[in-house]
Amino acid sequence: MKRVVTALALMLAMAAPALAVEFEFHGDLKTEFRINSNQSAFTGGKEFASKLDPDQTKIYDGDVNDSFASFKYRLWTEIASDDGAVKGVYAIEIGGTHFGDDEKGGSFSGDGKTVETRWAYTDFALADGRMKVGLQPVKVNQFFWGETATGIDYKVGNFEAAWFRGYEMGDTDSNAEDLDAFYLRYNIKPAEDVKIGLFGVWQTSDASGELDSIDDLTWKVKKLAGYDLDLYTFGIDGGMKTGAFFANWDLMYQTGDFMEEGDFGGYFAHVDLGTKLGNGKLTYTFWYASGDDDRDDTDLDAFIATDVDIKADYSSVVLFQGLNSDQYFSADPYIQDKGFMINRIAYDAKASDKLKVGAAAMYMMTAEDMEYTDGTYDYADDSIGFEIDVYAKYKLYKSLELALAAGYLMTDDALDFYEEDRDGSADEDIYVITSRIRYKF
């Protein structure tokens, strides 16, 4: 195998001058550890939080501890013409393989068939702009859509337009039944340190899928493939800096219809306000994702994301994606169709040239009550609880980082919805301790 790799490398090296191309090779190699979580089922299933009708318990009476190690490796190649006019990008990934996992090749002898295509697109200059065609990163908004999809994206100056096909109906010849998205953005800079982006997305499909109950849905657009929908999302995002002060913001409003019976009407607001303080920065974060208070009516008032992975860096270590990139409760900025609200204060400091540390405290709620009926009693509550997080990152070498993060959530009664023994009161606090070794080049 080593001889084959060496031979290919020599062939590429000899071909490069003749073809007048430039090669770049990059990697993001992560080994991740769940040191412990006392409610490992709750903190381990990122699709569970968006299901409207959960069918299994996630928070058990007493601790359910679990530790694991996993690896997630991404490698990509960029091959460009020497003038930069054309570039091809191809990325592969081995994702979320646990040590000892026989199905994914993490057990004895390895040998797992686990390689995935992450990106595969061509990027070329066109009429003073750049066009990307193929399987590519999508960056509409970090709270709405920020994942890989197939499509065509064109940027020129401050203007961007794109078409993405998230899902194609395989059993029909009608393009109208596919799930397509049309995206426009215009960025403006009214002052030197102020950036504002205006964008709109139309996601549409005329598919004829049937739905017995809205409770059967998973509340994210990528899970609505096969249904008739028209969803329009209009937003404004941006940020500013002035002296030691900085701010970031995101505002979105949604309208449209679902299966010609329900009307979308969700909205989302986020703001960061911060200042430099000593060797670090102090940041206040707020966001509010609207929720639906009545699933039996035709007003779908909950904000709905397409495909995102909300990061613990600006939210919660217990609930969202942290150092364990495939094991966390929610990928979306809300829980079910009940929305979400967070008030968070964090301080991040540079303790030395190699060490960064931080701490955060936050209070979280759902926008609408989490509800269930148990016998003759109806329970409803919106308070998730108060959480404290601590974290640190250390550069062992220039491109090798060691990281540690821990979060402790003092749960409130909204999370009784997920408990094994539902009694209207949350009984189990939840904590997570994670770490990571990351080699990036």
Salt bridges, closest charged atoms under 4 A:
GLU24 OE1 - HIS26 NE2 2.92
ASP28 OD2 - ARG438 NH2 2.71
GLU47 OE1 - LYS220 NZ 3.44
GLU78 OE1 - LYS87 NZ 3.78
GLU93 OE1 - ARG74 NH2 2.58
ASP123 OD1 - ARG130 NE 3.00
GLU147 OE1 - ARG118 NH2 2.83
GLU168 OE2 - ARG165 NH1 3.64
ASP178 OD2 - ARG165 NH1 3.17
ASP180 OD1 - ARG165 NE 2.71
ASP215 OD1 - ARG295 NH1 3.32
ASP237 OD2 - ARG185 NH2 2.88
ASP250 OD2 - HIS270 ND1 2.67
ASP272 OD1 - HIS270 NE2 3.15
ASP307 OD1 - LYS222 NZ 3.58
ASP326 OD1 - LYS46 NZ 3.53
ASP326 OD2 - LYS72 NZ 3.54
ASP332 OD2 - LYS220 NZ 3.44
ASP337 OD1 - ARG295 NH2 2.76
GLU401 OE1 - ARG436 NH2 3.51
